[in-house]
Amino acid sequence: MIPMINFYHPIEGAGRSALRSIQEERLAWTLDHAYVNSALYRRKLDESGVVPRNFGGVEDLGSLPFTTKDELREAFPYGALATPLEEVSYFGITSGTTGKPIAVYLSGEDSKNMAAAVARAYHSVGMDSSDIGQLMVAPPMAWMWENSFRLLGMGVINSGIGNAQAQVASIRDLRATVLVSTPSYLLRLAEVGADMDFDPAKSDVRVLVPVAEPFGEETRSRLESAWSAEAYDGYGCMELANGFVECPAKNGHHVFADHFLVEVVNPQTGEQVEPGESGEFVFTTLTRKSTPLVRYRTRDIVHVEEDTCICGRTHPRIFLHGRLDDMVKVKGSTVFPRDLERALMAMGGISNYQAILKREGSQDAMVIKVESSDTSSSARDSIIDSVKGATNITPGIEFVAEGSLSTGGKTKRFIDSR
């Protein structure tokens, strides 16, 4: 049984009716604010016939139009902005490698709200002023953790990505207690540490925050064993400008329901699914000024649980199953990165992997590059059997040098070259 945790803010344990009252008030504000100040939402709400002042409330959420990634791309750079430009303190912009960028802007007040919300999550797992957090992520991602850690009084080492030996030396010499990076890189750092006569399991590290890659119980077990630390999964995306994190129960990511309304819809029909069913995750911001988002379709497949967590928190919890954009079809089988993650990371010796999809004649083929300490033929056969059991696909296996697939940034799990 997880003991009751001291809340960072009393709202974490608020009753359902109190939370709903807050959501109703903030949803009304969001719709009015977006309609008056955002060109994107003035057009969308006019086209759908929604008059914000006459809107019924949370129960009528399904009558509001969705917002999509493509609409944010078309609105770039400032079509979705709902405050004067001089109020913007944070510019969150995708790389735009697949077309126009997507931009999410935060005012100073927005940034403070998000930092305080995320601080709740990390306070729940015991982070405080005695901790030093080492952020091994790209600078555009680091701001969220940095601001939240500072609110908790933590020290922050913003070490960026790459240079594994230097990262390990920093962890060792500066006595970092919290590490933020991709799970593959955290595993790689444990291996590098061993080569440097540094035992990660005997270090000061006590909390791991794996981000940006598929994460399951197999990977959690590997990480916690390597570092002798607790690993807490999180869910986030750039459009959310936030992250929902597990509590010590490690049973779902706690939503900040006073800042976000969440829905799960059928990705084909857009209709809300029954409670507990899986579908596409949709959120509406409730306190964001600079870039409010109404019914934003994330393309992520989740289910939501509404019951009170054993930690005492009353806000919903989301459980990520996969991303529609990451789903691939191979020989008629549907494969998510998490399918491979579960199949491969449960096996001893594997630290990272990457699947290459290609055409061989008229057939699809999948070749998996694997970083492993065991490159024997029996290990190869075991990997093939495990992947086939999880995906119904017989892959080719290519062993590659350890550390070659991850330099600190996100490892691209699927490369589709068909």
Secondary structure, 3 states (H helix, E strand, C coil): CCCCCCCCCHHHHCCHHHHHHHHHHHHHHHHHHHHHHCHHHHHHHHHHCCCHHHCCCHHHHHHCCCECHHHHHHHCCCCCCCCCHHHEEEEEECCCCCCCCCEEEEEHHHHHHHHHHHHHHHHHCCCCCCCEEEECCCHHHHHHHHHHHHHCCCEEEECCCCCHHHHHHHHHHHCCCEEEECHHHHHHHHHHHHHCCCCHHHCCCCEEEECCCCCCHHHHHHHHHHHCCEECCEEEECCCCEEEEECCCCCCEECCCCCEEEEEECCCCCCECCCCCCEEEEEEECCCCCCCCCCEEEEEEEEEECCCCCCCCCCCEEEEEEEHHHCEEECCEEECHHHHHHHHHCCCCEEEEEEEEEEECCEEEEEEEEEECCCCHHHHHHHHHHHHHHHCCCCEEEEECCCCCCCCCCCCCEEECC
